[in-house]
Amino acid sequence: MKEKLNKIRTVKLYDLKTGGEGASEYSEKNLHHLYVLEIPIFNPDNNFEIVKDYFKTNNPKKLIEIAENSMCDIIGLNFNCEDLEDAAKAQELLKELLPLINKPLMIRAFAELLIKLAEILDRECILAYADENNYKKIVPYAIKGNHVLVIKTPIDINLAKEMNILTSDMGLRLDKILIDTDTGGLGYGLEYGYSIMEKIKLEGFFDDEYLNMPLISFIGEESLKTKEAKSKKFPKSWGDYKTRSLMFEIASASAIAAAGANIIVLNHPETIRTMKGLQR
């Protein structure tokens, strides 16, 4: 039987740090969560209705201002485009926004665009994400910029460990890795994702050096894209649409927090306010 209990590896991003919790003191009360407010910055209109209703603007600079004044710990910029022809425009947009961002930063884009954005970053950031199909392209840029890299695998503990080994073999430091095991936002997907996160956390406590990294979860978009959260075509007994959508994100975030997620990526500022209130 395994006996050695260790701490989760600490990952730092400027004055923020995540992880570091040990099994002996592990509890929801002692686990310090960090919250990312992610904004689809390239196509702001391609967002969830309740989020657009909150921001009331598609102006990227105004979106950054709202995010800076929110309770989020990290601002996430999702360059939500799929065409590399937009790369130059995306780079120019990032250049315009960087001077306005004072909080720690996460950048998300598809692999080829993520690389181009990483080339012009003027600070250490979280890059999201590398997977089995693109990690060989992205890892060198993460190392060069001293960035923290999100490594995403389908809900499977063995694949998560394998990817961490492969990326570390390329020279990426283990304290620069965040594990994203993927998850659904409802039903079986959430339950399965929850259990895998718990298993990884336990292996980390038992000193598995390739599974003792902090966990990150993009649960916000997973919950808000469910039909129950985005469709108004439900009986009145389901309650107010906006309240229902927000509660889906809050409930899903609460479950992921209880499973041991260290960094939780959300889309609605009020969800972050609620989650931080629950930790007091």
C-alpha positions, 0 to 999 in steps of 0.5 A: 500500500502507498504510504507517502503523502506529499504536496501538490506541486506549486505553480507560480505566475508573477505574484500568484501561486496555485497548488501546494496543498497537502493531503493532511490539510486538504479540504475545500476550506484550505484549497485556495482556488484561482478564478479566470474570467475568460472573454472571447476577445476576437469575436466578442459577439460569439458569447453566451447570451447571459454573459453578453447581457452582463457586459453590454459591449463588444468593444475589446478595450471596454471588456478588458476594463470590466474584467480588470474591475471584476473579482477574477484573479486572472484574465483569460483572452480566448482568441476564438477564431479558426482561420490562420488568415486572422492571425495578423489581426489577432496579433495586432489586437493582442498588442493593443490590449496588453498595455491595458491588462494589469492582472495575470493573463491567460491566452487561448487559441488554436495551436498555430495562432497560439504560437504566433500570439506567444511570439509577441507576449511581453510577459509570462502567461498561461498558454492554453492549450497543448494536447497530443496532436500539437504539443511538439509545436507549442512546448518550445514556445512555452519554454522560450517565454517561460510560460505556464502551459495547460496540457489537455487530455480526454478524461483519462488519468493515464493519458494525462500522465503520459502527456506530462512525461512527453512534454517534460522530456522536451524540456518543459519544467514540471512546475510549468504544467497545469493539468486539464482533464476535460469534463462535461458540464452536466450529467455523466460528463461532469460526474466522470470528469469529477472522478478523474480529477479526484483520482489525479489529485490523490495520485499527486498526494501519493508523490506521483511527480507526473500527476502532482501538478495543479488542476485547471478546469474550463467548466464555465463554457462546458456548463453554459453550452448545455441546452438547459443553460442556453435555451429559453424553450423550457416550461415556466416551471424551469424558472427564469432563463438568466437565473437558470443559466447562471446557476448552471455555471455556479453549480458546475463550478462548485462541483469542480472546486470540490473535486480539487480544481486549483484554477477554475475558468468561468465566463460570468463575473457574477459566478466568480463573485459567488464562488469567492463568497463561498470560500469565506 
